[in-house]
Amino acid sequence: MQKNSKFSTRQIAYAAMFIALGIIVNSLRIGSFLSFGGFPIILSGYALGPVMGFIIGAITDVLAYIVRPSATGGFNPVFILTSALTGAIPVIVTQMLGDKYPEFKLWKIIVGIVVGQFTTSVFMVPYFISILYGKHLFIPSMIKAAIKQSYSAPLYGLLVKIIFNSLKNKFKLRETA
């Protein structure tokens, strides 16, 4: 039998679970001080690879919006890109620092998440908000996001390391060649 799909059935099933988890976590958001909305997307990138993390981020963003529409005034596809990159950038940076699946060092995970979150949450999202809703929002949105990511990114890194170490020993997350 010839294999035509880039992703195995197992990986697609895991992706569906990460998407469902991302939707649930996004829907349960309480306040803006601490949210874990991007965490399942980031974890999926480490578990399944940057391509799957990118896909999972995009799909999660669309479905989470359908389940819980944003209070910012409506759906805009530019934010799909930020969610998709949230799943890809951290693991790409970690790999660029020399770590390979499944052995990721905590400090490299944190650096990857910081780079990813500052690219998407601190720069891209405020930039898109300023374009869509008014240029005066860019700097205040950036400052607020930077403060939030200064404690969220290291926390996400620690959680990724703990949860990923548990998952990698119990589940065959990625197909290895």
C-alpha positions as CSV (number, residue, x, y, z in Angstrom):
1,M,0.0,0.0,0.0
2,Q,1.4,3.4,-1.0
3,K,1.4,6.2,1.6
4,N,-0.1,9.4,0.0
5,S,-0.5,11.6,3.0
6,K,2.3,13.6,4.7
7,F,0.6,13.1,8.0
8,S,-0.4,9.8,9.6
9,T,-3.8,9.0,10.9
10,R,-2.3,9.0,14.4
11,Q,-0.9,12.6,13.9
12,I,-4.3,13.8,12.5
13,A,-6.0,12.3,15.5
14,Y,-3.6,14.1,17.9
15,A,-4.0,17.3,15.9
16,A,-7.8,17.0,16.4
17,M,-7.2,16.6,20.2
18,F,-4.9,19.7,20.3
19,I,-7.5,21.7,18.3
20,A,-10.3,20.7,20.7
21,L,-8.1,21.5,23.7
22,G,-7.2,24.9,22.2
23,I,-10.9,25.7,21.6
24,I,-11.8,24.7,25.2
25,V,-8.9,26.7,26.7
26,N,-9.8,29.7,24.6
27,S,-13.5,29.5,25.5
28,L,-12.6,29.4,29.3
29,R,-10.6,32.5,29.2
30,I,-11.3,34.6,32.3
31,G,-10.0,38.2,32.3
32,S,-6.9,39.3,30.4
33,F,-4.2,39.0,33.1
34,L,-3.4,35.4,32.5
35,S,-4.7,33.3,29.6
36,F,-3.6,30.0,28.2
37,G,-5.2,30.5,24.8
38,G,-1.9,30.0,22.9
39,F,-0.5,27.2,25.1
40,P,-2.2,24.2,23.4
41,I,-1.1,25.6,20.0
42,I,2.5,26.0,21.2
43,L,2.5,22.5,22.7
44,S,1.2,21.0,19.5
45,G,4.1,22.5,17.6
46,Y,6.6,20.8,19.9
47,A,4.7,17.5,20.0
48,L,3.8,17.2,16.3
49,G,6.2,19.5,14.5
50,P,6.2,23.1,13.3
51,V,4.1,22.3,10.2
52,M,1.3,20.7,12.2
53,G,1.7,23.4,14.8
54,F,1.0,26.0,12.1
55,I,-2.0,24.1,10.8
56,I,-3.4,23.5,14.3
57,G,-3.0,27.2,15.2
58,A,-4.9,28.3,12.1
59,I,-7.7,25.8,12.5
60,T,-8.0,26.4,16.3
61,D,-8.3,30.2,15.7
62,V,-11.1,29.8,13.2
63,L,-13.1,27.3,15.3
64,A,-12.5,29.1,18.6
65,Y,-13.9,32.3,17.0
66,I,-17.0,30.3,15.9
67,V,-17.4,29.0,19.5
68,R,-16.7,32.3,21.2
69,P,-16.7,35.3,19.0
70,S,-14.2,38.0,19.9
71,A,-15.3,41.1,21.7
72,T,-13.1,43.2,19.4
73,G,-15.7,43.7,16.8
74,G,-15.6,40.8,14.3
75,F,-13.6,38.2,12.5
76,N,-10.6,39.1,10.5
77,P,-8.4,36.5,8.7
78,V,-5.1,38.3,9.5
79,F,-5.3,37.0,13.1
80,I,-5.4,33.4,11.7
81,L,-1.8,34.0,10.7
82,T,-0.7,35.0,14.2
83,S,-2.3,31.9,15.7
84,A,-0.7,29.7,13.0
85,L,2.7,31.2,13.6
86,T,2.2,30.7,17.4
87,G,2.3,27.0,16.7
88,A,5.3,27.1,14.4
89,I,7.8,29.8,15.5
90,P,8.7,28.4,19.0
91,V,9.7,25.0,17.8
92,I,11.5,26.3,14.7
93,V,13.6,28.6,17.0
94,T,14.3,25.8,19.4
95,Q,15.5,23.6,16.5
96,M,17.6,26.5,15.2
97,L,19.3,26.5,18.6
98,G,20.3,22.9,18.0
99,D,17.7,20.8,19.7
100,K,16.0,18.0,17.9
101,Y,12.8,16.2,18.5
102,P,12.2,14.7,21.1
103,E,15.0,16.2,23.3
104,F,14.3,19.9,23.9
105,K,16.1,21.7,26.7
106,L,14.0,24.0,28.9
107,W,16.0,27.2,28.2
108,K,15.8,26.6,24.4
109,I,12.0,26.1,24.7
110,I,11.7,29.3,26.7
111,V,13.8,31.2,24.1
112,G,11.6,29.7,21.3
113,I,8.4,30.7,23.0
114,V,9.6,34.2,23.9
115,V,10.6,34.8,20.2
116,G,7.3,33.4,19.0
117,Q,5.1,35.2,21.4
118,F,6.9,38.5,21.0
119,T,6.7,38.2,17.2
120,T,3.0,37.3,17.2
121,S,1.4,38.6,20.4
122,V,3.6,41.6,21.1
123,F,4.2,42.9,17.5
124,M,1.8,41.4,15.0
125,V,-1.4,41.4,16.9
126,P,-1.0,45.1,18.1
127,Y,0.1,46.0,14.5
128,F,-3.0,44.4,13.0
129,I,-5.3,46.0,15.7
130,S,-3.8,49.4,14.9
131,I,-4.4,49.0,11.2
132,L,-8.0,47.7,11.7
133,Y,-9.1,49.9,14.6
134,G,-6.9,53.0,14.8
135,K,-3.2,53.8,14.7
136,H,-3.2,55.2,18.2
137,L,-3.7,51.7,19.6
138,F,-0.3,50.2,18.5
139,I,2.1,51.3,21.3
140,P,-0.4,50.8,24.2
141,S,-1.4,47.4,22.9
142,M,2.3,46.4,22.4
143,I,3.2,47.5,26.0
144,K,0.3,45.6,27.5
145,A,1.1,42.5,25.4
146,A,4.9,42.7,26.3
147,I,4.1,42.8,30.0
148,K,1.8,39.9,29.7
149,Q,4.3,37.8,27.7
150,S,7.1,38.6,30.1
151,Y,5.5,36.2,32.6
152,S,3.4,34.0,30.3
153,A,6.2,32.9,27.9
154,P,8.4,31.5,30.7
155,L,5.4,29.8,32.3
156,Y,4.4,28.3,28.9
157,G,8.0,27.1,28.5
158,L,8.0,25.3,31.9
159,L,4.6,23.8,31.1
160,V,5.6,22.7,27.6
161,K,8.7,20.9,29.1
162,I,6.8,19.2,31.8
163,I,3.8,18.1,29.7
164,F,5.9,17.2,26.6
165,N,8.3,15.0,28.6
166,S,5.2,13.1,29.9
167,L,3.6,12.8,26.5
168,K,6.7,11.8,24.5
169,N,7.2,8.7,26.8
170,K,3.6,7.5,26.5
171,F,2.6,8.4,22.9
172,K,4.2,8.2,19.5
173,L,3.6,11.8,18.6
174,R,5.8,12.2,15.5
175,E,6.7,9.8,12.8
176,T,10.4,9.5,12.8
177,A,12.3,8.6,9.6
